[in-house]
Each structure stands twice: as C-alpha cells, then as structure tokens.
Amino acid sequence: MAPSVPEMAPSVPAIADWPPLAVQALLALNPALFVAVAALAGAALAHRVGLRSLVAGTASGRVWAGTMGRSAAVGFILGLGAAAVDTLVRPALGEAWQRLEAHRPTGVPTLAFGMLYGGLAEEVMLRWGVMSLAATALAALPGLRRRARAMPGAMVLAALLFAAAHLPALSAQIELTPLVVTRTLCLNGAAGLVYGWLFWRHHLEAAMAAHASTHLGLWAWRGLVA
C-alpha cells in the first residue's frame, strides 16, 4: 500500500508554534504592502487633483496647529457619537455581538494600536491612495473634468471601501447578520466621509488626526459606560 499523504509530506510547524515576532511580522506583511502601494499612488496623483499633505510639502503649514486641533476634536466627537449609537443598537444585534463586545479589549495598548493603525496606515491606504486614485479617474470622465465635481464621488468610494474592509475581520469572529453588516457599513462609512472631507478641505494629516481621535472617543465612551 502506498504511504498516505501525511506520511509523505514534510513536517511544517504550525504558525502557532512560530516565535511571536515572526507571527507579528507575517500579520503585518499584507498591510505594509498595501500602505507602500497606496503611498506611491498618492505621491504620484494627489497633488494633481488638489489633495494635499503637510509631509509631502503640498500643504501650507502656517496654520497647521489650529487645523489639527479642530480635526482631532471632530474625530473625538465622532467617536463618542459612534459609541453612543453602538450602545443603543447593541440589543438588536444579537447575543453573539453582545458577547463579542463584552470581551473586546479596552486597554491602553489596544487604544494605541487603533490610533496608530487607523490614524496612519488606514488613512494612507484609503484617503491618500484610494481617494486620490478615484478622484483622478473620475476627473478624467466626460462631464466631471472639474476637480470639485469628481471629489464627492471619490470621497464616497473611499468611504465605502473603508467601511467594507471592516467586514472580513468581523466575519472571522461572529456570523454576519444583515443588522451587523448595516451597522458596520453605516458607522464606518459615515466616519470615512468625515475623514475624506477633512482630507479634501485641509490635508491628509487633518484626516489622520480625526481618525486617531475617533479611537480615543470610542475608548473614552467604553470607559465611561463599562
């Protein structure tokens, strides 16, 4: 009798047996690649459609402190509002969602990760990369040659993608019901529109400040109602 497949296959250690640093590096690989591609796309296209960045040198830094402060305040209020809505609709989302919320990490490391990954990586990917690309593509369409006409569509596309990107990770934790999907798309989509508007009217760093502060608002609300 021929040997079975497990007997013939070489032994490969499970990912769970890898050193923690190796596991973290593996998990960070895909986001790092997306961030790199988005950064290049934004660097090539953002300034062509009037989207600016302080770091890229395409936005004036003379009043950056006031803009960043106001953007951070908007993000904090947005986080409080989203958390309040979440609290109101939680009973309708089912027992699985309530168990997930009850065991959601709320410590400072989780807050720091959310502020850094959301405020930096996600904004580079979704606003600097996707929104710049979408605005460039829409501006090239007949009838949308004016940047101001193309930008709302780019904002919506980036916000929808931002909202939908939260679903795969959520589906790995609980079953996605229509109400859970609607809640996730609406709250994250609304936040994405705010970040997109700040990027358009000010610069990328304003969107980053708002996004990071949204996590601070969510964290503050959970600390108050816990």
N, C-alpha and C positions, 0 to 999 in steps of 0.2 A: 504494500500500500504506500502511495506517495505521501511524503510528510505534509502536514497541514500548513496553511499559510502562516499562522503564528510561529510555527517551528522554523520556517524558512526565513521569516522577516528578521532583520537585525533589531536588537533591543534599542528602543528610543526612549529616553527618560521623559516622563510626563512634565508638562510645563509647571505643574505644581511643585515639582522637585527641583526646579531651577533656582539659582540664587535670587533673592528678592530684587537685587539691582538689575539682573538680566531680564526678569519679568517686567519691571518698570520700563526698561529700555524698549522691550518689544511692544508694550502697550503704547508707548509714546511715538513709535515709528511712523504709523499712518498719519496721525495729526501733524507731526513735524513735516512730513512730505507735503500735506495739504497747505500748511502755513507757508512753506517755502514757495510753492507754485503760486499761491494767492499773492504773496508779497511781490513776486516778479511781475504778475499780471497787473497789480495795482501801480507798481512803479512805472510800467510802460503805458498805462491807459488813463489813470485817474486824472492827471493834470489836463488831459485832452478834453475832458468833459466837465472841467471846472471843479473837480473834487480835490480837496487839499489835505495836507498833513504838515504839522509842525516839524516832525522829524525829517520828512522828505524835503523840507525847505520850500514848500509851495504855499504855506500859510504864514501870515504875519504873526509874530509872537509878541507884539506890543501889548495886547490886552489878554494874553493867554490865561492869566491867573483868574480874572473875572469869569471868563467863558468856562474854564474848567470847574470853577466853584459852582456856577449855576447848573452846569451839566450834571455834576455829581449830586446836587440837590434834587434835580429832576429824577435821576436814577434812584435815589433813596426813596423818594415819594412813590415812584413806580413800584419798587419792591414791596413797600408797605401795602400799597393797594392790591397788588397781585396776591400777596399772602392773605389779605383780608378776604378777597374773593375766593381763594382756595379754601379758607376756613368755612365759608358759607356753603360752598357746594360739596364739601367733603362727604357729608352723609349720603348724598345721592350717587357717589362714585363707587359704592360697594365696599364690602368687608376687606377684600384684597388690597384695595387702595388705602384704606384706613390702617391696615397692618403695616403697609409699606411706609406710610407717613409716621407711624408710631416708632418705627425702627430707623428712621432716617438720621444719619449722623448730623450733629449740630455743633460740634466742637470748633475751636478756632482753626485747626488745620483744614477742616472742610471749608470753612469760610475763606481762608487764604487761597485754597486751590480754586474755588469758584471765582473769586475776584481776579486771580491771575489768568486762569484758563479762559474764563468768559470775557474778561475785560481786555485781554491781549490777543490770545490765539483766535478766539471766535470772531473778534472784530476784524482782525487781519484777513481771515478767510471770507467772512460773509460781507462785510462792508468794503474793505479795501480791495479785495479780489473780486467777489461775485458782483457786487453793486457797480463797481467800475466797469466790469466786463459787460453787464447787462445794459448800463447806460450807453456805452459805446455802440453796442449792437442796435439798441432802439433808436439812437440818434441817427443811425445810417438808414433807417427805414423811410420811405417816402411819407411826407407829411409830419414827420417827427424830427426834422433836422434841427429844430431849436432845442438846446440842452434842457431848458425848463420844461419842455413837453415830455422829454424822454425820462427825466429823473423820477417822477412819481411812479412810473412803471417799474423802473429799476429798484426803487425802494420796496415796492410790493413784492417783486420777485425774490429779492434777497431776504425779506422778512418771512415769506412763505417757506423758503428753503431752510432758513434758520429754525422755524417752528417745526417743520417736518423732520429735521435732523435729530430732534429730541425723542422721536418715536422708537427707533431701533433699540436704544439702551433701555427705554421703558418697557418694551415688549419682552426683554430678557428677564424682567423682574416680575411682571404681572401680565395677565391677559388684557389685551387692548379692547375695551368695550367702546361703543360709539360715544358715550359720555366722556370717557377718559381721553379719547382722541380729540373730541371737540374742545375739552378743557385745555389740553396741551397746545393745540393749534391756536386757539384764541388768545391765551395769555402770552405765549411766546411770540405769536405773530404781532400782537399789539406792541410788545416791547421792541421787537425788531423794527417796526415802523418808527418808533421814537428814536432809536439809535440811528436809523437811516436818515431821518430828518436832521438830527444834530450833525451828522457827517456832511450832509449837503449844505446846510446853512453855515456851519462853522468849519470843522475839520475832523479828521479821524480821531484825534486824541479826545475831542469832546464826546464822541460816541463811546470811546473806551472808558472814560471817566463815568459816564452814565451807566454803562453795563456793569462795571465793577461795583458801583454804589447800589445797584439793584440787588446784588447778592448781599450787601450789607443790610439793606432794608428787609429782605426776606429773613435774614438771620436775626435781626432785631425783633421782628414780629414773633418769630418762633420762640425767642427767649422770653417774650412778654406773656405769651399765651400758654407756655409749657407748664 
